[in-house]
């Protein structure tokens, strides 16, 4: 009997193959339309190609069928970059108010990582906000967020988040990829890899950004990188100002018709070459050019919100072309409608080391209304039930003050902060977890970042233990190697 | 379309079934390395492998001895007897199987079958292939002995014959020269180069092309593209503000190293430890920039110990991946789960780098690092032949001037009486002495940013230039321990400095500060607020003398303070000045001191009769006479000017990060579970992974010991052949599309074993024996029959060997990102070739850097020739790599990349269609086509296609372009404004329609799959 042709393949390649085997032609070809490309797929052992494949239909992902009954089809992640204070938003701490200005008890801070307050005197800063109860659920929300308070019954507030990274850049990496090691895919990439996209002519993972508040921290494109997953699963940044996507505009003097003719000439010549070489990669190339051409039309249309009814623009507080968080929230809804799987918004400006009052006014002023509008709008369109909305920063802020003067701020804090979730599969009106009396340590129902990831994947119908990719000898998962749990108490 | 779908589905399914059949269980034919190890690794080793911490039931299946040891009457594996083997019983236990159900990692039927057969056949283990030193294999026999040109071909063909497969024929000559030129230079051949090759019918034509290409400087640029991926070279720090750092001379070192064929062992030693070589030359120090290629951060609030741990892990990952093909990084928190690396090995390997001085930026005490480039000390100036010649010429003139000075000094005594008379007259004059103006020529140490600049909008107060200092916090620059200039305090001196406070960005406070020797800096005067904390007390004192409000902004003003107000008494000597501000932007110009023209003590001596003066008094007067003699002053000024010339040559040298050894290396502890807050772990010294040997050095081992161990042959207790195996496998993949071992980045237990282990060993041994000669090795590879095969496979090969693991054909694939760019620029005629220099910035979409901050980033695209340089020189911004390079899969270079992914995305299509660089290239290409002196449109089009893809187009292909050209012409004739825009000319230019029409054609040709594909 013949010996094996090539060396024993890793069983995980086999797993991927098994998943691929379950894929029908439409999906397989659709993977080409995702840009997976013959070459990328050919790295999966044993996959070979027909010689005249034409893409049809979107790529449906490797988790097909879903591991679990999905509760959400897509995610809108509202990242409040810089790290909003939980103590002025969702975590009411009357005890902290009582000892405003006094020394922070050392028992809280002993041996804990500290960022900019290293070596400084640690004093308590009482909450700079008032809290009241909202909705039938009576959730406690601060006066900075009146609009979000109006959807209190739609959101589940988690007050016991913890993360592991205390500086912005690595903390974003940890929140997005569950690790600070280079090359790890962002959650949007994992989800798109797992579930594919429902859109014919849009990427599965889209990123939108806005700025307002205190001197904004940088944000690296690695935050939406696919890492070691094929680059087609990378987030694509859409700009609500200027060219919406890089190179989306035709060159000068090239009309739509001319461009169409150029693209079809490229296609015809590539097709002739394919007939000489039988190279399946050429078919994939042809498909990508056609998709690119469709994107040149669909994306500018998508990004132009001026055709939204005035009352919708008003509800969000959006002005077409202003690049604001409000416009991005509205765009998030439009992207969701068009089948984009993961929509990640970053609002930069929440790094309130000083001027807490001043900058909370700015940041909440630009984000509170559109956040609530997005939830209401999705709800009124029947989309909230299968759209998971997540709100939060890369970490929270210290109960201790930073800076002097009449309007001090707070430093980075990772041992207890708040986030909220809404929509697809989330039980609205839920409060979950708690920090200690001073809002320092999450002490009750602690939710680690990897628990958040596990919960998000769960709602999307993915068992987080089963979405993995072999990389440098390890079956890498979004939730990493430590145990992660689905936070079932906040699920509907 | 639907009619064909069933067939295509079948195709896919067939492929999957074919894979399932690839590992048939056959009697007497189970091989541990090929068949068993990966099953155990995947399913068993996580809990029963080398990581003792994670081990369950105290059972390890990692070695034969462990797996077969007696465990109280039972054994996990009983060789030859599956049924008595406890492990086998558990694997097949339906109620409670191993691996446990909750692991989601079940053994399938095929794996179980293999395991059973393996146990039945004696459960033999073999050591992991990658840790067994290479053995020279015998050259296998082949039936077609005409085919092989090199023992390499014997190995390839023998395997193919054993599998019953036929290699494809050789590629045609056009494809061959195009492949060679792309592979060896990263650029396509010109039509003339193709013609020359086609016409060269003498024997050795192919070899001559190879030798020409290997001798080209482009070879180093092409090889650097790959090496820079491995070592994660980039122009920016990577973390947080992603500021530019100074490192491009390292990139040029790499290019030159490949071009001068530096042996790989030397290349290795210079990068890891060039600074530890005896009397290292400049190149060897620049090479140590390797140790500085990590990602760094000075984000506010970084914790020193945390980042020390992060940096160390970065270095361990890279050195192990680049040179060892090993994932030692996995052992940061625990023993490796699949390979014999322990967590302790991780830290001992990291300890080699504990002497790399790179901590200054983490302390960032002056807040002055948000600059472009940022500061990442230590940095060194890099001289060129030209700059060295200039310095030599200056030195020669300085020696001459020094000789003249000595002659003049010797003549002073003759003129002393007249001089004493004139000096009495000047007794009451006040004069200024400059400390610093347009250059820093005080000698001694300087800290902070001493760059002398001039902005168009702000003329200097004095001389030509000034220093600009901006910050949001405390920032200063200073000079101390000065040797060329000191200020003796005689009494009555007033210090001054000219400043210009930006009206748009005024500082909160400014400070002048003086050093009276050693660390005595307690002499300060401040203007403005109290934000500067140095020396601040509630009350005024000499160490913090408040001078009231800031001076007016928007004009040059003179800050002044008397010596006694800042506590400087007669007799003290000032040998340092600091210029400090809090926030804002301040321009600092000339600074110095004013005082009596003739010091009091000199006048006192002069009042004495000459014969009554003590020898000290005579010296004092002589010294003063020399100081004030115009002759002496002129000569000293000449010397000083030459000194300044030399310094300005040196200051203008490009700087680069290099490795400077710390006197006392940082302490390295094993961090339990990688936790940097836990200081309970053992302190470790540098050592190589224990299972690979021991360096046996006298005293602590160094980076040099590590580097030499990596490239020393096994018989001298090194791992040279294993290092060579990692490299030759990657070079093979670079030229044949896939490695002999497909896991280019992981030779460990979780990687795939080699498909051609004997050939891999042969190449590693030969490479070491060739003294690590890279060009010879590559020459040998590309001269093989295997390299010359066509890349068009018959369908039988596609089915039986879809990944081309056995090399019965050549690989085809898209060019790497840099080469996509280079090819388009070359075909269009825009490419500007120049080796080395600062990274270049081709145009990129506006606002692409909008998310960067500290400082806010503006991208100033290069105009002129620089924008047309090769991709290897493009500014590598780790967080926001140029979007065209990204679209074609260039990595961000945060970590070692041994194999780039190859995607085929709409982003790539959009970049190639619409990137302004491609648009400009299309116009330039159109101009070349129009100037090509072809008779008619068809021949022009044919010429153009050949320029891009090397072959002549078919009539059918020309027809497509003829149609396009005709429609373009019609459109642009009717739309002259559009024509001007498309042609990129000013409105109303003659013939813009023709240029526009051909630009469109050129753009299509540049967009062809074939143009950017290596076949």
Interface residues (C-beta under 8 A of the other chain):
Chain A: X1 X2 X3 X4 X5 X6 X7 X8 X9 X10 X11 X12 X14 X17 X20 X21 X24 X25 X28 X32 X35 X36 X37 X38 X39 X40 X42 X43 X45 X46 X47 X48 X49 X50 X52 X53 X54 X56 X111 X113 X114 X115 X116 X117 X118 X166 X167 X168 X169 X170 X180 X181 X182 X183 X203 X209 X215 X216 X217 X218 X219 X220 X221 X222 X225 X230 X231 X232 X236 X239 X241 X242 X243 X245 X246 X247 X248 X249 X250 X251 X252 X253 X254 X255 X257 X258 X259 X261 X262 X263 X265 X266 X268 X269 X270 X272 X273 X277 X278 X279 X281 X282 X284 X285 X288 X289 X291 X292 X295 X296 X346 X348 X411 X412 X463 X465 X466 X470 X472 X473 X474
Chain B: X1 X4 X5 X7 X8 X9 X11 X12 X13 X15 X16 X18 X19 X22 X23 X24 X26 X29 X34 X35 X38 X39 X42 X43 X104 X108 X111 X162 X163 X164 X239 X240 X241 X242 X295 X297 X299 X300 X301 X302 X303 X306 X310 X327 X329 X330 X337 X338 X339 X677 X742 X745 X746 X748 X749 X750 X751 X752 X753 X754 X755 X792 X798 X799 X800 X801 X802 X803 X805 X806 X812 X813 X814 X845 X846 X847 X848 X850 X851 X852 X853 X854 X878 X879 X880 X881 X883 X886 X887 X889 X892 X894 X895 X901 X902 X903 X904 X905 X906 X907 X908 X909 X910 X911 X913 X914 X915 X916 X919 X954 X956 X957 X960 X961 X963 X964 X967 X968 X971 X972 X975 X977 X978 X979 X980 X981 X982 X983 X984 X996 X1000 X1003 X1004 X1007 X1008 X1009 X1010 X1013 X1015
